[in-house]
């Protein structure tokens, strides 16, 4: 009787080794399958003309896209940043808040954007932000725009403040003929209180 128990324990002992290994193998196969599926999905999602995207932590800014635009899903976090793509042109929109009670002037916002671009400079990317000039849209009267070069791409940077200077959309438009391609997108930017 004891011999049968000893033999049974020996078999169970071996099974105990293979069962966890099999479970680990299945988990690794599932993880690899999920990774492969994620890699097979496109980073860009095509948008229909007239799509309005609200962004910012409280969705207080919005932009409307025209024909041919896509959203870069890997670069977009609606609480912080929206990345739109049209062919070789990319538009990055950041909603920035200013902690001062009296807000910030557009020139201070421009200087802030230049400081944010320092991160790319410190990372070894050549970045050149030109001097700002006055810029208006259908919804924003006191914006600024200027030349922008990041690495081998060139385009235009924009600071588009809300009416009280408490927040702004900082836009970076890069790619061939970027300013013309993105003009309608930039012109469509609004804030909730301005809409």
C-alpha positions as CSV (number, residue, x, y, z in Angstrom):
1,X,0.0,0.0,0.0
2,X,2.8,2.4,0.9
3,X,4.5,1.5,-2.4
4,X,1.4,2.7,-4.4
5,X,1.4,6.0,-2.5
6,X,5.1,6.5,-3.1
7,X,4.6,5.9,-6.9
8,X,1.6,8.2,-7.0
9,X,3.5,11.0,-5.3
10,X,6.3,10.6,-7.7
11,X,4.0,11.1,-10.7
12,X,2.3,14.0,-9.1
13,X,5.7,15.5,-8.3
14,X,6.6,15.5,-12.0
15,X,3.2,16.8,-13.0
16,X,3.7,19.7,-10.5
17,X,6.8,20.8,-12.4
18,X,5.2,20.7,-15.9
19,X,1.9,22.4,-15.0
20,X,3.5,25.7,-13.9
21,X,5.8,25.6,-17.0
22,X,2.8,25.1,-19.2
23,X,1.0,28.0,-17.6
24,X,4.0,30.2,-18.1
25,X,4.2,29.1,-21.7
26,X,0.6,30.0,-22.3
27,X,0.9,33.4,-20.7
28,X,4.0,34.2,-22.8
29,X,2.1,33.1,-25.9
30,X,-0.8,35.4,-25.0
31,X,1.5,38.3,-24.3
32,X,3.3,37.8,-27.6
33,X,0.0,37.6,-29.4
34,X,-1.2,40.8,-27.8
35,X,2.1,42.6,-28.7
36,X,1.8,41.4,-32.3
37,X,-1.8,42.5,-32.5
38,X,-1.0,46.0,-31.1
39,X,1.9,46.3,-33.6
40,X,-0.4,45.4,-36.5
41,X,-2.8,48.2,-35.7
42,X,-2.1,51.5,-37.5
43,X,-1.0,54.4,-35.3
44,X,-3.1,56.8,-37.4
45,X,-6.9,56.8,-37.4
46,X,-8.6,58.6,-40.3
47,X,-11.0,61.3,-39.4
48,X,-14.1,62.4,-41.3
49,X,-14.2,66.0,-42.5
50,X,-15.9,68.1,-39.9
51,X,-14.8,66.0,-36.9
52,X,-14.4,68.2,-33.8
53,X,-11.9,67.0,-31.2
54,X,-12.1,68.5,-27.7
55,X,-8.9,68.3,-25.7
56,X,-7.5,69.5,-22.4
57,X,-8.2,67.9,-19.0
58,X,-11.7,69.5,-18.9
59,X,-12.0,69.4,-22.8
60,X,-12.0,73.2,-22.8
61,X,-10.3,73.6,-26.2
62,X,-11.5,72.1,-29.5
63,X,-10.3,71.8,-33.1
64,X,-12.1,70.8,-36.3
65,X,-10.5,68.9,-39.1
66,X,-11.1,69.0,-42.8
67,X,-10.7,66.3,-45.5
68,X,-7.7,64.0,-45.3
69,X,-6.7,64.4,-41.6
70,X,-5.9,61.5,-39.3
71,X,-5.2,61.5,-35.5
72,X,-1.9,59.9,-34.4
73,X,-3.2,57.6,-31.7
74,X,0.2,56.8,-30.2
75,X,1.0,60.5,-29.8
76,X,-2.4,61.7,-28.6
77,X,-3.6,62.0,-25.1
78,X,-6.8,64.1,-25.1
79,X,-6.0,65.4,-21.6
80,X,-2.7,66.9,-22.7
81,X,-1.9,66.7,-26.4
82,X,-3.5,66.1,-29.9
83,X,-1.3,65.0,-32.8
84,X,-3.0,65.4,-36.3
85,X,-1.4,64.2,-39.5
86,X,-2.2,65.1,-43.1
87,X,0.2,63.4,-45.5
88,X,3.7,64.5,-44.5
89,X,2.3,67.4,-42.3
90,X,1.9,67.0,-38.6
91,X,0.1,69.3,-36.2
92,X,0.7,69.0,-32.5
93,X,-1.7,70.9,-30.2
94,X,-1.0,71.3,-26.5
95,X,-3.4,73.0,-24.1
96,X,-1.3,74.9,-21.6
97,X,-2.5,76.5,-18.3
98,X,-0.9,79.4,-16.5
99,X,-1.0,79.4,-12.7
100,X,-1.0,83.2,-12.2
101,X,-4.3,84.8,-11.3
102,X,-3.8,87.5,-14.0
103,X,-2.8,84.9,-16.6
104,X,0.1,85.4,-19.0
105,X,0.8,87.6,-22.0
106,X,1.2,86.0,-25.4
107,X,4.9,86.9,-25.4
108,X,5.3,85.1,-22.0
109,X,3.5,82.1,-23.5
110,X,5.9,82.2,-26.5
111,X,8.9,82.2,-24.1
112,X,7.3,79.3,-22.3
113,X,7.0,77.3,-25.5
114,X,10.7,78.0,-26.2
115,X,11.6,76.6,-22.8
116,X,9.5,73.4,-23.5
117,X,11.4,73.0,-26.7
118,X,14.6,73.0,-24.7
119,X,13.9,69.4,-23.8
120,X,14.4,68.4,-27.5
121,X,17.5,70.6,-27.6
122,X,19.0,68.8,-24.6
123,X,18.1,65.5,-26.2
124,X,20.4,66.4,-29.1
125,X,17.7,67.6,-31.6
126,X,18.4,70.9,-33.3
127,X,15.5,73.2,-32.6
128,X,15.1,76.8,-33.8
129,X,12.0,78.9,-32.8
130,X,11.9,82.2,-34.6
131,X,10.7,85.5,-33.4
132,X,7.0,85.8,-33.0
133,X,4.6,88.0,-35.0
134,X,1.0,88.9,-34.3
135,X,-1.5,86.3,-35.6
136,X,-5.3,86.2,-35.5
137,X,-7.8,83.5,-36.3
138,X,-11.6,83.6,-36.6
139,X,-11.8,82.9,-32.9
140,X,-8.5,84.4,-31.4
141,X,-7.4,88.0,-31.7
142,X,-4.1,88.1,-29.9
143,X,-2.2,85.1,-31.0
144,X,1.4,84.8,-32.1
145,X,3.1,82.8,-34.9
146,X,6.7,82.2,-35.9
147,X,9.0,80.0,-37.8
148,X,9.9,76.6,-36.3
149,X,12.5,74.1,-37.2
150,X,12.9,70.7,-35.4
151,X,15.6,68.5,-36.8
152,X,15.2,68.4,-40.5
153,X,11.6,69.5,-40.5
154,X,10.4,73.1,-40.8
155,X,7.1,74.8,-40.3
156,X,5.3,77.2,-38.0
157,X,4.7,77.5,-34.3
158,X,1.6,79.2,-32.8
159,X,0.5,80.5,-29.4
160,X,-3.3,80.9,-29.4
161,X,-4.4,82.3,-26.0
162,X,-7.9,82.3,-24.6
163,X,-9.5,85.7,-23.9
164,X,-8.2,86.1,-20.3
165,X,-4.7,84.6,-20.8
166,X,-5.3,81.8,-18.3
167,X,-4.6,79.1,-21.0
168,X,-3.5,78.8,-24.5
169,X,-3.2,76.2,-27.3
170,X,0.4,75.9,-28.4
171,X,0.6,74.5,-31.9
172,X,3.5,73.1,-33.8
173,X,3.0,72.6,-37.5
174,X,5.8,70.7,-39.3
175,X,6.2,69.4,-42.9
176,X,6.2,70.5,-46.5
177,X,3.9,73.5,-47.1
178,X,2.8,73.0,-43.5
179,X,1.3,76.5,-42.9
180,X,-1.0,76.2,-45.9
181,X,-2.0,72.6,-45.3
182,X,-2.9,73.3,-41.6
183,X,-4.4,76.8,-42.0
184,X,-8.1,75.6,-41.6
185,X,-7.2,73.4,-38.6
186,X,-5.4,76.3,-36.8
187,X,-8.2,78.7,-37.7
188,X,-10.8,76.3,-36.2
189,X,-9.3,76.2,-32.7
190,X,-11.6,77.6,-30.0
191,X,-12.1,77.6,-26.3
192,X,-15.3,76.6,-24.5
193,X,-16.0,80.1,-23.2
194,X,-15.3,81.6,-26.6
195,X,-17.5,79.2,-28.6
